[in-house]
Amino acid sequence: MRRGNTTKQRGMALIIALTFLLIMTLLGISGMQSSIMEERMTGNAHDHNMAFQSAESGLRDAGIWLLSITAQPTPNDTGSNGIYSEGTISTAPTDYTFNWDTLGTDYGTNTSSLASDFPQNSKVSKYVIEETTFIPDNLNPESRAKKIGVFYYQISAIGYGGTDTSESVTQSVYEKRFN
């Protein structure tokens, strides 16, 4: 037996064990950070989904209101009767500078829908309706004058998620015949 080599190897096992412990600690910290990031991403995706569903509900709410009216409303520059004239909205509803608080109609204002349908959302969804065009049934000038044909409306809606920073804007075109 050689006893002379044992004195040179003292402490080497401790250094190797501490190195492995350091590597395992770094891997554990990296795994925790990755889990935290995935949890945030999942929360953001859920928040965005809530906003999208709310915006879709705003589109449906506006469509229900358009379906329920029997007389063709006269669109105007202020949207005071619920419908804006074509081209009167200065900023496109999909632009982040669009002022939804002053120009938009709250979800449920013109229908029996309830804002409490979305209790977890930070704000009530809103919509704007803009008349885009009228297509007469035929080329007869009388049809155009009597507004016999199809009206097209662009509906834009915004929905909010659980936080104010989560927004989703959706748009749809709706056609309606009043005669």
Residue pairs with C-beta under 8 A, 6 or more apart in sequence:
44 166
46 161
46 162
47 161
47 162
47 163
47 166
48 161
48 166
48 168
49 161
50 118
50 120
50 121
50 159
50 160
50 161
50 162
50 166
51 121
51 159
51 160
51 161
51 166
51 167
51 168
52 159
52 168
52 170
53 159
54 107
54 118
54 121
54 125
54 159
54 160
54 161
54 168
55 125
55 157
55 158
55 159
55 168
55 169
55 170
56 157
56 159
56 170
57 107
57 113
57 117
57 118
57 125
57 157
57 159
58 107
58 125
58 126
58 127
58 157
58 158
58 159
58 170
59 127
59 155
59 157
59 170
59 171
59 172
61 107
61 108
61 110
61 111
61 113
61 125
61 127
61 157
62 105
62 127
62 129
62 155
62 157
62 174
63 155
63 172
63 174
64 111
64 113
65 82
65 110
65 111
66 129
66 153
66 155
66 174
66 176
67 176
68 111
70 178
71 178
72 147
72 151
72 178
73 81
73 82
73 83
74 81
75 81
75 83
75 84
75 85
75 86
75 88
75 130
75 131
76 83
76 84
76 85
76 88
77 84
77 85
77 88
78 84
79 88
79 89
79 103
79 105
79 128
79 129
82 105
82 110
82 129
83 129
83 130
83 131
83 153
84 128
84 129
84 130
84 131
85 130
85 131
86 130
86 131
86 132
86 133
88 130
89 98
89 103
89 128
89 130
91 97
91 98
91 99
92 98
93 100
93 128
93 156
93 158
93 169
93 171
94 156
94 169
94 171
100 126
100 158
101 126
103 128
104 126
104 127
104 128
104 158
105 126
105 127
105 128
105 129
106 115
106 124
106 125
106 126
107 113
107 115
107 118
107 124
107 125
107 126
107 127
108 114
108 115
108 117
108 124
115 124
118 124
118 125
120 162
121 159
121 160
121 161
121 162
122 160
122 161
122 162
122 163
122 164
122 166
123 160
123 164
124 160
125 157
125 158
125 159
125 160
126 157
126 158
127 155
127 156
127 157
127 158
128 155
128 156
128 157
129 153
129 154
129 155
130 153
130 154
130 156
131 151
131 152
131 153
132 152
132 153
132 154
132 173
133 151
133 152
134 147
134 149
134 150
134 151
134 152
135 149
135 150
135 152
136 143
136 144
136 147
136 148
136 149
137 143
137 148
137 149
137 150
143 149
146 179
147 178
147 179
148 179
149 177
150 175
150 176
150 177
151 175
151 176
151 177
151 178
152 173
152 174
152 175
153 173
153 174
153 175
153 176
154 171
154 172
154 173
154 174
155 171
155 172
155 173
155 174
156 169
156 170
156 171
157 169
157 170
157 171
158 167
158 168
158 169
159 167
159 168
159 170
160 166
160 167
161 167
161 168
